């Protein structure tokens, strides 16, 4: 799907922009389902499963969400996941996110999950995947939201562990569409996982990878050239390397940008400093996503509304970001056309 100009878009007054951002159809391509686990649901599942938490109540847990970098977030993120033990738990977590996604006018979501976080605790791969997949199927019929799963390897663990995880997942191959790479970025370059991603490509799985969030542009190059990533998750450090920006623009490699996450993890000192607008100006296929919304203070519409308010982005850029989200998705060309038609109709009706 080739980019089109924004000249035909109707003029929309700035004071109406937040409502437009809420109403426009969009896709979400960078959402960690474990990172959508709200404190209220954490405590509900803890009670249901008899799990003891190191926090007295929901308010105390929320106060712990004061992160200074990616690792300080991950420490509490993995602790929160400890309440997920049964298939119904994974279903309930995904269902809660998908209902929120529908409220944000998300038509399509590609959802990351971290099986190693759970298998290391004795939870089976089948329990994880079946629970998440059943929620995706339910969302399709009850909410009209299309959702697919992407299995992510934890990069702070070994490639051998990733291979073992892949083997455990292969009997469930029809329930996920791709693989990704997440967790602690610095010190764990993509090249560490070259062989397991080569195997995933042989299996016909889509390839994405976190790179260029806290790590350098060199990690983005490795994700592209060694892992053969079709999308880069984050990628906001890319402008430090002009040759990389040219590569991303030329090959139309999407970036799944997560503004509130970047703010919460101190990638940018304030939201007004975010480079989302500069990424668009450079011709990159940037998208907006929520990453770990329960921890970072906002789901997809929150990311749009707060970022636009802080940076001065405009309605044509909103349209481009939403259009990019459909272009960057792994749905077929016919579905992309239908989604973009709905986006164009929403803008026309709003004017």
N, C-alpha and C positions, 0 to 999 in steps of 0.2 A: 504494500500500500504506500503510494508516494505522497509526500507532503503537499498540501495545497496552501494557497495564500489565505490570509485572514481578512482581505479587503472587503469581502462580501458580507462580513458579520455586521449585524445591526448595532447601532450605538446604544450603550447601556450606561446609565448614570452611575457614578461611583457609589452613591448611597444605596443602590439596589444590588451592588455586587455581592454582598454576603448571601442574599437570598438566591441569587443565581448560582453561586458556588454550592449551596446546599441542594438545589434542585437539579443541577445538570447530571446526566448519566455519566458514569465513570467506571473504570476497573481498578482493582487494587492488586498489585503484583509483588508487594513486599510486606507481608504480614506473618509474623511468627505466632502460631496459634497459642503456644505456651505463654507468649507475651501479651495475650489478650485476657489472661486469667485475672479477673478483678478480685480484690481482697475479700469482698463479700462471698464470692463463689469459692475462693480458697478456704474460708472458714466453714462454709456449708459442706464442702467435700471432706474437709478434715473431720468434722463431726460424723459424717456418714461413714467414713472409713476408719475412725478411731485413731487418727494421726494427731500427735501432739505438735503444736507449733511454738516457736520461741517468741511469740508475740501475744500479748494479752487479749487484743481485740483488733477490729478493723482499723481503727484510728491509729493505733500504735504501729501497725504494719505500714499504713500509708506514710507515716512520718519517716519510716526507714527508706523511703524512695528519694534519697538525696544522694545522687551519684556524682562522682567527679570524673569518671572515665568509664570505658567499656567494661573493664574487669570488675569495678565496684558494682556495676549493674548486674553482671552475670552471676556474681556471688549470691545475690538475693533472688535472682531469676530461677536459679537451680533449686534453691530452697523452697520456693513457691510451688515448683513442679512436684514436690514430694507427696502432695495430696492426690495425685493422679495414679490410681491403681487399677481401676476396672474399666471395661469397655464403655460402660455408661458414663463414667467420668469424662472420658475423651469426647464422647458424643455431646455431653452437656456443655463442655467448654467450647467446642466448635459451634454448636447451635447458638450459644449466647453471642459469639462474634458475628455469625451470619445474620442474626436478627438485627444487630447493630449496623451491619453493612447494608442491609436492605433499607434501613432508616436513612442512611447516607446516600441513597440512590446508587449504590454499587450494583452493577448488572453482572459483573464477573469478578471472581476472586481466585487468585492462585496462591495457595496457603502453604507456608513452610511448616514443617514439623521436624523435631529433633529426636529420633528414636533412641539414640544412645543415652540421652538423659533418662530414659525410662528403662531400657533393657539393663542398664547398669544397676538398677534397683530391683531387678528381678521381674519386671513387667514384660510380657512377651510382645514381640513385634506384631503379632496378630491382634492382640488386644488394642494396641495403639492404632493401627491402621483401620481395623474394622470399626472402631468407635468414631474416628474422624470421618471416614468415608460414609458411614450411615448418616451423619449430620449433613454432609454435602448432598447426598441423595434427597434427604428430606427438604433441604433448602430449595432444591430445584423444583420440587412439586408443590411445596407449601408457600414459598416466598418468591418464586420466580427468579431466584439468584443462582447463577451457574457458578460452581466452585470445583477446583481441582487441587490435588495435593502434590507438593514437591518435597521430597525427602532430603534433608540436609545432613551433611557430615560435620561433626564437631572438629574444627581444625586444631584444637589444642591436644587432641588425641592422635594416635598414630594412623598411618595409612593402612596398616594391617587391621586395625580396629574398624576402619571404614570398609575394607573389603569384607570383613566378617558381617558387618551391618548390612551391606548390599546382599550378601548371600541369604541372610535371614529374611530380607524383604522380597526376594525374587518370586516366591510362591504367591505373593500379593501384587505382582507386577502390574496387573490390570487396574489397580486402584490408585496408582500415582503416575504422574506424567513426566517427572524429571527429577534431577538431583541438584543440590546446591552445596555451598560451603559457607559455614558461619562460625560463630563463637570468636574467641580472642584472636584478633587479626595480627597485631604486631608480633613479630618473631615466628609467625607461622605462614610463610609465603605459599601461594597457590601451587608452586612447583613441587611442594611436599606431597601432593596428591595426584601427580601426573598419571600414574598407572591405573589408579581406581577410576579416574574420570575417562581414561581411554576405554576401559571396560564398559563404562556406562554408555559411552557413545556407540560402542559395538551393539549394545542392547537397544539402541534407538531411543534412549531417554534424552529429553531436553536438558541442556546444561546452563546453569547460572552459577554465579559466585559472588560472595561479598568481597569487595576490593576497593581500596581508596577511600575508606571511611576515616580510620586513623592511620592506616598504612600508606606507603608512598605510591606515586604513580607506577613505579616498577611492578607493584603487585597487580595493577590493572593490566599492564602489558602481559604478565605471566598468565593471568586468567584468560586473556584473549588468545595468546599464542601457544600456550601449553595445555590448558584445560579446554580450549576452544569454546569458551563461554558465549552463549547467545545473548545474554543480558548481564550487565554489571550491577550488582546490588550496592547502592550508595554511589561510589565513584566521584564524590565531591572534591577529592584531591586532584582529579585529572587536570584541571586548568594550570597546575604547576608545570605541566609538560605540554607545550604547544603542539609538538608532534603527535602526542597522544590524542589531543583534542581533534586534530585533523583526521586521525584514524577513526575515532569514534563517530565523527560526523560523516566521513566518507562511507563507512560500512554500516551506518545507521544502527549502531549498537545501542540499545536503550540503557538508560540509567534509572534505577528505581530509587529515587531520592526520598529521604525521610526527614523533613525539616525539624519537627519537634523533637525527634530523637537526636538529631545533630545538636540542637540547643541543649537538651538535657544532659548529654554526654560531653558537653563543652568542646565540640568540634568547631563551633562558631561561638564567640563570646556573647552575642545577642542575635535575635532572629533577624533584625534589620541588616545584619552583615552577611546573611546567607547568600550563596552564589547561584540560586536557582534561576534568577532572571538572566544572569550572565551565561549560564549553560544553554538556555533557550536562544539567546542572542548569537551564540556560537554555532547554532544549527544542530544541537544535540537533541536526541530523542529522550528528553528528561520527562519523568513522571513524578507524581506526588503519592506518597504512601505513608502508612502509620507505624510500621516496624513492630514495636511492642507497646501498643496503645495504653494498656492498663498501667504501665510503668512510666510512660513518657508524657502523660497528660493530654492525650487526644487521639480520637479515631480519625478517619479520613477527612471528614468535613472540617473538623477542628484544625487539621494541618493546613487545609486550603485557606480557611478563613483567617487564622492567625498569621500565616505567612504572607498572604496578600495584604493584610492590614499593616504589617511591619515593613514590607519591602516596596509597596506601591505598585505591585503587578496589576494588570488590567484585565478586562473581560476577554479581549482577543488572546491573551496569554493563558487565561483559564481554559478557553476552547482548545488551544493547542495542547495544553497539558492533558486534558481529558482525551483528546483525539490520540495523543501519543500513547496513553494507557491502553487503548484498544489496539493500536498498531503493534505495541510491544508484547501483547498477550500471545499465548500459544493456541488460541482458537483458530479455526480455519478462515479462509478469506471471505467466505459468504457471511459468517457470523460477524467478522470485523465490519463489513459493509453495513449490516443491519444495526450494529451498535453506533456507528458513526452517523447513520441516518437519524437515529433517535437523538443523538447529541445535537445535530444540526436543527432538528425540529424543536428541541427544547430551547435553543437560543432564539430561533425565529418566533416562537410563541411568547417567550419572555419579553422580547422587544415590543 
